[in-house]
Every structure is written in C-alpha cells, then in structure tokens.
Amino acid sequence: MTDLATYPRTHLPTGPAQADDVLDWQAFARTPLVREPFDHLIVPGFVPEALAVAAGDAFPNRTMPGVLPAPDDAPNNAFGDILRALRDPFTTEAFGEKFGLALEADSLMVTLRARTRPIDGRIHTDSETKVVTALLYLNGGWADAGGRLRLLRGPDDIEDMVGEVPPLAGTLLAFRRTAHSWHGHKPFDGERRAIMFNWMVDAATARRELRRHALSAGFKSLFGRA
C-alpha cells in the first residue's frame, strides 16, 4: 500500500522544477474522500499557487474553446512540469488508492480546457467511458460568479449543490463517475484554464478519445469554429 502521508510532494526527480515543487501528496493524503452525493475530494493547493499561475501563463492554445488534447511532449516550463507529474505512474497509483479502484496508468487521458463558452457548464454526469475525472485549475484569480463548478444532488437545479469549486490556481477537484455524479456551472465566457485528466474504462478507449479530441481541435484550428 502506498503511504501518501510520508511520500514526497512529487514522485518526479526530473524536469526544471525542484523535487518538492509540483504535486502536494501530503495535502492529497490529508483530504478525506467525501461520499455524498458521490465520491469526490477537493484539494486547494495541490499544486503551489505560484507554479500553477506560471503554468496558466504557459498554457497552450489559450483562445481555443472545447476539449483539447494535452501535448505528448511536455514543454520545459511550469506547464510541462505539472503535465509530467500527472502522467507519472505514481499519480495513477495514488488516485486509485484514494478512490479504492484498480486504475491503470495506460488508461489515463489528459486533456485541456482553455476557454469556456456561454453554452458550456450544463449539468451532466460525464460519459460512461470515464471512471475517475479530475480537474486541476490554473487561473490566478476568479471574481466571476460563473464558471465555478458545482457538485449537485440531481440533474435539474444548478442551485441544489453540495459544494462549489472556484477554478483557482492549484486547486484539484476529483470525483468518481457514476450515474448520479451530477455537476455543472453557471455560464461564463472567457479564459478558464484547466488540465482535465480522466482514467477511462480501458487503454483503447483512452487512445480513441484522445484521437477524437485531436481531430476536433484540428478542425477548429483550421476553420476557426467555436
């Protein structure tokens, strides 16, 4: 069993960042898994704020809406440091232990959300191909009432929530996808940077979905579609 309470804050020995500057596994270990209305946890400061803000400044394709695939090769900057840490096999092990699931590293899909449109944020549960969804926010501040993800008791009322998560730099939200993992947010139009990482039902599904997102992103880039 992985002892997250004594594990170093990052499992990665490489990259420009120093060893204790990427993911705070001790904060992750201290945060209990909330069971209602579905398994979830919120960890402010999972990434130190200064690093998360720098990663947001280096975020790729910042004007493009929709879900974008994360680059295969992590750049040598703050954004790349975080990307490498999330893809490290230890991250899969840690999330699997926290949620009590046998997650596999090759089923991890990492995508990006750079910009939110007014049509985004409608209440949903995520697709059945996802097992665990996690969001790491990279915004330096957030004054708007919209764009704050809400964990909901049902599909019909955005106000019927158990929690609201401002998308502030370094904050982690993770939940187990179920038929009742309802979530959404009030409308927001503008930059709202987040790394989204999902453990899918299997590796083939992760590869297929990444290809689909890559094709969609290429189409938007080519034709300038929102």
C-alpha positions as a Python dict, from the first residue, in 0.01 Angstrom:
ca = {
    (1, 'M'): (0, 0, 0),
    (2, 'T'): (125, 348, -87),
    (3, 'D'): (188, 567, 219),
    (4, 'L'): (78, 903, 82),
    (5, 'A'): (124, 1076, 417),
    (6, 'T'): (500, 1022, 410),
    (7, 'Y'): (553, 1023, 35),
    (8, 'P'): (741, 1325, -105),
    (9, 'R'): (535, 1603, -261),
    (10, 'T'): (632, 1485, -605),
    (11, 'H'): (738, 1149, -740),
    (12, 'L'): (931, 1308, -1025),
    (13, 'P'): (1309, 1351, -993),
    (14, 'T'): (1345, 1516, -1334),
    (15, 'G'): (1241, 1839, -1503),
    (16, 'P'): (1320, 2205, -1437),
    (17, 'A'): (1121, 2225, -1113),
    (18, 'Q'): (1276, 2126, -785),
    (19, 'A'): (1166, 1798, -628),
    (20, 'D'): (923, 1950, -377),
    (21, 'D'): (752, 2198, -606),
    (22, 'V'): (495, 2007, -816),
    (23, 'L'): (224, 1793, -652),
    (24, 'D'): (146, 1805, -280),
    (25, 'W'): (76, 1441, -200),
    (26, 'Q'): (66, 1510, 172),
    (27, 'A'): (-225, 1752, 124),
    (28, 'F'): (-388, 1491, -101),
    (29, 'A'): (-348, 1228, 173),
    (30, 'R'): (-494, 1457, 441),
    (31, 'T'): (-805, 1533, 237),
    (32, 'P'): (-1085, 1284, 306),
    (33, 'L'): (-1294, 1136, 31),
    (34, 'V'): (-1646, 1277, 60),
    (35, 'R'): (-1909, 1012, -15),
    (36, 'E'): (-2221, 1222, -72),
    (37, 'P'): (-2378, 1273, -316),
    (38, 'F'): (-2094, 1085, -495),
    (39, 'D'): (-1731, 1014, -413),
    (40, 'H'): (-1523, 1330, -451),
    (41, 'L'): (-1248, 1539, -299),
    (42, 'I'): (-1131, 1899, -331),
    (43, 'V'): (-767, 1986, -261),
    (44, 'P'): (-676, 2356, -268),
    (45, 'G'): (-301, 2392, -317),
    (46, 'F'): (-246, 2051, -474),
    (47, 'V'): (-5, 2248, -692),
    (48, 'P'): (159, 2552, -528),
    (49, 'E'): (-15, 2869, -642),
    (50, 'A'): (293, 3032, -795),
    (51, 'L'): (369, 2725, -1005),
    (52, 'A'): (5, 2690, -1109),
    (53, 'V'): (-15, 3056, -1215),
    (54, 'A'): (306, 3018, -1416),
    (55, 'A'): (161, 2706, -1579),
    (56, 'G'): (-152, 2902, -1667),
    (57, 'D'): (60, 3169, -1829),
    (58, 'A'): (229, 2898, -2039),
    (59, 'F'): (-100, 2725, -2124),
    (60, 'P'): (-119, 2626, -2494),
    (61, 'N'): (-397, 2733, -2733),
    (62, 'R'): (-543, 2975, -2482),
    (63, 'T'): (-803, 3120, -2718),
    (64, 'M'): (-943, 2787, -2841),
    (65, 'P'): (-1268, 2656, -2687),
    (66, 'G'): (-1361, 2294, -2629),
    (67, 'V'): (-1159, 1998, -2510),
    (68, 'L'): (-804, 1989, -2642),
    (69, 'P'): (-554, 1703, -2618),
    (70, 'A'): (-253, 1774, -2396),
    (71, 'P'): (77, 1774, -2585),
    (72, 'D'): (253, 1437, -2598),
    (73, 'D'): (587, 1601, -2521),
    (74, 'A'): (571, 1816, -2210),
    (75, 'P'): (747, 2150, -2263),
    (76, 'N'): (1028, 2263, -2034),
    (77, 'N'): (824, 2514, -1837),
    (78, 'A'): (584, 2519, -1543),
    (79, 'F'): (301, 2374, -1750),
    (80, 'G'): (527, 2088, -1860),
    (81, 'D'): (639, 2020, -1502),
    (82, 'I'): (277, 1965, -1398),
    (83, 'L'): (197, 1758, -1705),
    (84, 'R'): (490, 1524, -1639),
    (85, 'A'): (386, 1486, -1276),
    (86, 'L'): (27, 1399, -1363),
    (87, 'R'): (142, 1137, -1614),
    (88, 'D'): (379, 972, -1371),
    (89, 'P'): (257, 620, -1276),
    (90, 'F'): (256, 716, -910),
    (91, 'T'): (-31, 959, -975),
    (92, 'T'): (-243, 672, -1103),
    (93, 'E'): (-148, 463, -801),
    (94, 'A'): (-235, 744, -560),
    (95, 'F'): (-574, 820, -714),
    (96, 'G'): (-656, 450, -736),
    (97, 'E'): (-584, 406, -367),
    (98, 'K'): (-783, 715, -270),
    (99, 'F'): (-1092, 600, -462),
    (100, 'G'): (-1047, 229, -392),
    (101, 'L'): (-1019, 145, -761),
    (102, 'A'): (-775, -56, -970),
    (103, 'L'): (-677, 226, -1204),
    (104, 'E'): (-426, 163, -1482),
    (105, 'A'): (-171, 420, -1598),
    (106, 'D'): (-228, 337, -1966),
    (107, 'S'): (-597, 425, -1931),
    (108, 'L'): (-514, 786, -1832),
    (109, 'M'): (-634, 1054, -2074),
    (110, 'V'): (-505, 1409, -2024),
    (111, 'T'): (-688, 1695, -2196),
    (112, 'L'): (-706, 2073, -2163),
    (113, 'R'): (-979, 2332, -2135),
    (114, 'A'): (-850, 2679, -2220),
    (115, 'R'): (-1168, 2877, -2279),
    (116, 'T'): (-1528, 2845, -2165),
    (117, 'R'): (-1825, 2948, -2378),
    (118, 'P'): (-2170, 3053, -2253),
    (119, 'I'): (-2309, 2716, -2369),
    (120, 'D'): (-2062, 2521, -2151),
    (121, 'G'): (-2129, 2403, -1798),
    (122, 'R'): (-2465, 2236, -1849),
    (123, 'I'): (-2549, 1978, -1583),
    (124, 'H'): (-2417, 1630, -1670),
    (125, 'T'): (-2254, 1323, -1515),
    (126, 'D'): (-1967, 1262, -1764),
    (127, 'S'): (-1969, 973, -2009),
    (128, 'E'): (-1979, 609, -1904),
    (129, 'T'): (-1634, 560, -2058),
    (130, 'K'): (-1482, 759, -1768),
    (131, 'V'): (-1404, 601, -1431),
    (132, 'V'): (-1249, 896, -1245),
    (133, 'T'): (-1248, 1260, -1352),
    (134, 'A'): (-1001, 1512, -1211),
    (135, 'L'): (-961, 1882, -1283),
    (136, 'L'): (-659, 2092, -1194),
    (137, 'Y'): (-727, 2464, -1229),
    (138, 'L'): (-463, 2715, -1340),
    (139, 'N'): (-631, 3057, -1307),
    (140, 'G'): (-464, 3325, -1097),
    (141, 'G'): (-790, 3468, -964),
    (142, 'W'): (-1163, 3430, -1010),
    (143, 'A'): (-1414, 3707, -935),
    (144, 'D'): (-1694, 3596, -1170),
    (145, 'A'): (-2000, 3416, -1035),
    (146, 'G'): (-1998, 3189, -1340),
    (147, 'G'): (-1750, 2914, -1416),
    (148, 'R'): (-1741, 2780, -1059),
    (149, 'L'): (-1801, 2408, -1082),
    (150, 'R'): (-2084, 2285, -863),
    (151, 'L'): (-2131, 1932, -732),
    (152, 'L'): (-2503, 1869, -747),
    (153, 'R'): (-2763, 1642, -590),
    (154, 'G'): (-2955, 1598, -914),
    (155, 'P'): (-2990, 1693, -1280),
    (156, 'D'): (-3248, 1968, -1259),
    (157, 'D'): (-3128, 2250, -1035),
    (158, 'I'): (-2787, 2422, -1052),
    (159, 'E'): (-2861, 2567, -706),
    (160, 'D'): (-2910, 2224, -543),
    (161, 'M'): (-2541, 2178, -468),
    (162, 'V'): (-2323, 2025, -201),
    (163, 'G'): (-2019, 2228, -298),
    (164, 'E'): (-1882, 2489, -535),
    (165, 'V'): (-1523, 2500, -660),
    (166, 'P'): (-1376, 2830, -783),
    (167, 'P'): (-1125, 2747, -1057),
    (168, 'L'): (-831, 2897, -867),
    (169, 'A'): (-469, 2817, -944),
    (170, 'G'): (-354, 2490, -790),
    (171, 'T'): (-698, 2362, -685),
    (172, 'L'): (-774, 1996, -756),
    (173, 'L'): (-1124, 1854, -789),
    (174, 'A'): (-1161, 1479, -845),
    (175, 'F'): (-1466, 1253, -844),
    (176, 'R'): (-1574, 903, -930),
    (177, 'R'): (-1801, 898, -1232),
    (178, 'T'): (-2139, 738, -1161),
    (179, 'A'): (-2491, 761, -1295),
    (180, 'H'): (-2555, 1035, -1037),
    (181, 'S'): (-2226, 1231, -1044),
    (182, 'W'): (-2412, 1545, -1147),
    (183, 'H'): (-2208, 1862, -1188),
    (184, 'G'): (-2211, 2185, -1384),
    (185, 'H'): (-2156, 2558, -1353),
    (186, 'K'): (-2325, 2886, -1426),
    (187, 'P'): (-2236, 3040, -1764),
    (188, 'F'): (-1902, 3206, -1821),
    (189, 'D'): (-1746, 3338, -2141),
    (190, 'G'): (-1368, 3371, -2141),
    (191, 'E'): (-1043, 3206, -2044),
    (192, 'R'): (-1086, 2936, -1780),
    (193, 'R'): (-776, 2721, -1783),
    (194, 'A'): (-779, 2366, -1650),
    (195, 'I'): (-597, 2039, -1703),
    (196, 'M'): (-850, 1758, -1708),
    (197, 'F'): (-728, 1406, -1650),
    (198, 'N'): (-953, 1103, -1669),
    (199, 'W'): (-895, 738, -1607),
    (200, 'M'): (-1101, 568, -1873),
    (201, 'V'): (-1253, 219, -1875),
    (202, 'D'): (-950, 88, -2065),
    (203, 'A'): (-642, 197, -2260),
    (204, 'A'): (-807, 153, -2601),
    (205, 'T'): (-1086, 391, -2504),
    (206, 'A'): (-834, 648, -2380),
    (207, 'R'): (-647, 632, -2713),
    (208, 'R'): (-967, 654, -2915),
    (209, 'E'): (-1098, 955, -2722),
    (210, 'L'): (-765, 1136, -2748),
    (211, 'R'): (-770, 1086, -3125),
    (212, 'R'): (-1123, 1223, -3139),
    (213, 'H'): (-1028, 1533, -2940),
    (214, 'A'): (-721, 1585, -3159),
    (215, 'L'): (-930, 1571, -3476),
    (216, 'S'): (-1187, 1810, -3331),
    (217, 'A'): (-916, 2055, -3221),
    (218, 'G'): (-752, 2041, -3564),
    (219, 'F'): (-1084, 2113, -3732),
    (220, 'K'): (-1148, 2413, -3505),
    (221, 'S'): (-799, 2546, -3567),
    (222, 'L'): (-831, 2506, -3943),
    (223, 'F'): (-1178, 2656, -3982),
    (224, 'G'): (-1188, 2886, -3682),
    (225, 'R'): (-1502, 2728, -3543),
    (226, 'A'): (-1605, 2782, -3180),
}
